[in-house]
Amino acid sequence: MMKLVLLTTLFLTTTLASTPVFAQEDANNQIRFICSTSRYSENGKSVPTTFLWTQNFQKAMVTWTSVLGGVKPQQRCKTVSQNFQTAFNNGSLNYVTNAFQNGSKVICSVSSIDGGCDTVLFTLRPQDNSRDILKQLNKLWFGSVTTDPLIHQGSGEEKFYIDIRQFLNTPPANKMQ
């Protein structure tokens, strides 16, 4: 009887001790999008920034410096970080493109070229040119050595696509601390 209690105790202890390790390992391998701060190059001040965050590296995705529709940069950062996470989780964060939704210019995720906007990532100001915004994102995400976003002329407005999959899986040249 003593052997059975000892074996049961050993089995339960081993099982319980190993379960959190696997759960933690899975959580660490996930891609997350968070809102934090980074130094803005134009004035050296800390600004809200949407980051791609993995166990092995972190990369800035978008810095937020302007108010849009009364929404301050910190709130936009939080909302957009959640939008990127939603797009990643639902499998639509393969390409980033421009679109028009509810009378506003938006940047959204699509699972494939020619697909409709799957998840709105963020809304642009009326004066913003969506192609210019996508070029800025392309430069931020891939550096100045890459080509412009892919252009696709459909039946409506001209669409531009950035294949973001490589960005999501490639560590930056200089890891952030």
N, C-alpha and C positions, 0 to 999 in steps of 0.2 A: 504494500500500500504506500509506503514511504517513497519507493522508487517512482510510482505513478504520480504522486503529488510533486515530486522534484522534477520529473519530466514535463508535467503540465505547466509548472511554474517557469521552467526554463523555456519552453515553447512560447508561452505568452509573453515573457520578457523579451525574447528575441524578436517575436513578431511585432510587438508594440514599439520596440526600440528601432526597428528597421523601417517601419512605415513612414514616419516623418522625414527620413532621409530621402526616400524616393519622391515624396510629395514636394519637398524643397528642391530637389534636383530638377523636376519637371517645371516648377515655377521659375527657376533661374534660367532655363533655356528659352523662355518665352520672350517675344519681342513686346515691349511696352512703350507707350507714348505718354510722356509726362510733361507737366508744365513746371518749369523752374526759371532761373535767371541766368543770363550770360552778359558779358560785356559787349556793348554796342560799339562798333568800330568808329562810327562817326563822331561820338561825343565821349566815349569811354565810360559811360554810366551803365549800370546794370539794368537790363530790360527783361520783361517776361519773354520766355522762349519755349517753344514746343520742341522737345527732344525725343529722338529715337533712343531707347534704352534697352540694352541687352546685358547679359552677364559679362560679356567680354569687351563691350565698347559702348560708347554713347556718342551721338551726333546731333548737332543742332539742325532742326528742320525749318523753322520759321521764327523770326524775331518779331515781336509785336510792339510797335511804337505809336500807333495812331488810334484814335477813337472812331468807331463806326456806328452810326445810329444810336449814339449815347452809351455804347458798350465800351468800357475802358479796356486797355491792353491786357491787364491781368485776367479779366473775365474772358476775353477772347481767347487767350492762351489756354485757359482751362477747358473751354468749350471745344476748341479746335483739337486739343490733345485727345479729348474723349472721342471726337469725330474720327480722328486717325485710328484710334484703337478699335472703334466700331467697324470701320472699313477693313482693318486687318483681320479682325475676328470673323467677319462675314465673308471673307475671301475676295473682296472686290478691290483690294489695294495692289493691283497689278500695274495699272496705269493711272496717271493723274492727268486730267483734262479740264478744259473750260466748258461752261454750259450757261444757259439762261434758265433760271427757275423762279417762278412767282414774281416775274418782272425785274429780277436782280441778276447781275453777273455773278457766277460762282465758280469756284475750283472744286472739282469733285473726283471721286475715285470711280474707276470702271474696271470690270474684270477682263474685258477684251476691247480692242479697237473696234469701232462701229457700235459698241454697246451704249446704252443710255446711261445717264448718271446714276450710279448705284448708291453712293453716299456723298452728301454735300460735306466737303471738308471745311470750307469757309466762303464767306460772301465778300465780294469786292466792292470798293467804293464806286459810285457812278462814273467818276472820272478815270478810273483805272482801265488800262488796256490789258485784257486777259492774256494776250500773246506775250506782252512785256513781262507780266507777272510770272508766267510759266518759264520764260527765258531766265528770269532772276532765280527762280526755284531750281531750274536745271543747273545753273552756274553754282549755286550754293551747294546743291547735292552732289554734283559730279565734278566741279571745278571748271576752269575755263578751257580745258583741252577737249571737251566733248562737243558734239554737234548740237544744233538747235533741236527743240522738240519736233517730233514727227508731225507733219502737216497732213490733214485729211480733209478734202473738200467733199462734203455730202450734199444733200438736198437743201440744207439750211445754212447756218453760219459756218465759217471756217473753224475747224477744230484742230487743236494741237494736243499731242500726247507725249507724256514722259513715261518711259518704262522705269518704274521705281523699284522693281524687284532686286536689281543688282545693288542699289543703294542700301536696301534693307539688310542685305547679307554681307556687306563688305565693310570691314573695320576702316576707320579713317587713317590717313597717313600719320597724323599726330593724335594719339589717344588723349581724351579729355581726362582731367583729374577729378 
